[in-house]
């Protein structure tokens, strides 16, 4: 929704301001300039982007258009799920989690938390480390180093798509100049034409520079930035899980573990202590 609103604002302000200043909008319609700029940009994007990143880009664009899937209610649900997991582990031992971590998609425990259950990376991250704890990996310092390493890898991998889009945006102004130069070459081939014809050709050539800059800074670069913001919030979601697991490994009670995790959430998305307390008080008993 915000992408659409932003795009409308960009179009209205740029083209509306141009038209209000007695500009002729039809002069800006240069389809061949668009083909040159967009075609070259997409071709360069394909050349310079690794195959695995290239195939993931459509999904990344879809995620960007959908906006961040994380809000205050989702973090509250995550904290509640972590409390339920650690409470079960405290009362019945870590081995009680084995059936849940081995088949998380069939687990009554995980299925009770709808949004968290749909977060593939978060669910896999949590289950992997709970499984390691049940196998005896209970050194909090070693686990923290391992989790940090995995989160760094995941962060770098998820940001490759936004970096590729940003590289495309960085090149579009130069490709706009390429389109403009080609337009000037075409104009020079028509140098014997009357001034009104030459004026139209020169105006069309200059539109190439305008389109390259306009598309880069008006759309492509903001898309890359928005995409990066979505993945940054996913990283914070995973980091919340990491903090809770480390607190549990250090021997804290489930309520303290999720309080540690709650404090790691950015203020805009952080549930209050009372909200968390009310949410965990209504949890059913899991086996």
URRA-V240125 format. One record per backbone hydrogen bond with DSSP energy under -1.0 kcal/mol. NH is the residue of the N-H (numbers start at 0). CO is the residue of the C=O. Records with the same first field share a line. If there is no record, write none. Layout:
NH = CO / CO
This chain:
4 = 0
5 = 1
6 = 2
7 = 3
8 = 4
9 = 5
10 = 6
11 = 7
12 = 8
13 = 9
14 = 10
15 = 11
16 = 12
17 = 13
18 = 14
19 = 15
20 = 16
21 = 18
22 = 17
26 = 23
27 = 24
29 = 27
33 = 29
34 = 30
35 = 31
36 = 32
37 = 33
38 = 34
39 = 35
40 = 36
41 = 37
42 = 38
43 = 39
44 = 40
45 = 41
46 = 42
47 = 43
53 = 49
54 = 50
56 = 52
59 = 55
60 = 56
61 = 57
62 = 58
63 = 59
64 = 60
65 = 61
66 = 62
74 = 70
75 = 71
76 = 72
77 = 73
78 = 74
79 = 75
80 = 76
81 = 77
82 = 78
83 = 79
84 = 80
85 = 81
86 = 82
87 = 83
88 = 84
89 = 85
90 = 86
91 = 87
92 = 88
95 = 92
96 = 93
97 = 94
100 = 96
101 = 97
102 = 98
105 = 102
110 = 106
112 = 109
116 = 112
117 = 113
118 = 115
119 = 117
122 = 118
123 = 119
124 = 120
125 = 121
126 = 122
127 = 123
128 = 124
129 = 125
130 = 126
131 = 127
132 = 128
133 = 129
134 = 130
135 = 132
136 = 131
137 = 135
142 = 138
143 = 139
144 = 140
145 = 141
146 = 142
147 = 143
148 = 144
149 = 145
150 = 146
151 = 147
152 = 148
153 = 149
154 = 150
155 = 151
156 = 152
157 = 153
158 = 154
162 = 158
163 = 159
164 = 160
165 = 161
166 = 162
167 = 163
168 = 164
169 = 165
170 = 166
171 = 167
174 = 170
175 = 171
176 = 172
177 = 173
178 = 174
179 = 175
180 = 176
181 = 177
182 = 178
183 = 179
184 = 180
185 = 181
186 = 182
187 = 183
188 = 184
189 = 186
190 = 187
192 = 189
197 = 193
198 = 194
199 = 195
200 = 196
201 = 197
202 = 198
203 = 199
204 = 200
205 = 201
206 = 202
207 = 204
209 = 205
210 = 206
211 = 207
212 = 208
213 = 209
214 = 210
215 = 211
216 = 212
217 = 213
218 = 214
219 = 214
220 = 215
222 = 218
223 = 219
224 = 220
225 = 221
226 = 222
227 = 223
228 = 224
229 = 225
230 = 226
231 = 227
232 = 228
233 = 229
234 = 230
235 = 231
236 = 232
237 = 233
238 = 234
239 = 235
240 = 236
241 = 237
242 = 238
243 = 239
244 = 240
245 = 241
246 = 242
247 = 243
248 = 244
249 = 245
250 = 247
251 = 246
256 = 252
257 = 253
258 = 254
259 = 255
260 = 256
261 = 257
262 = 258
264 = 261
268 = 265
275 = 271
276 = 272
277 = 273
278 = 274
279 = 275
280 = 276
282 = 279
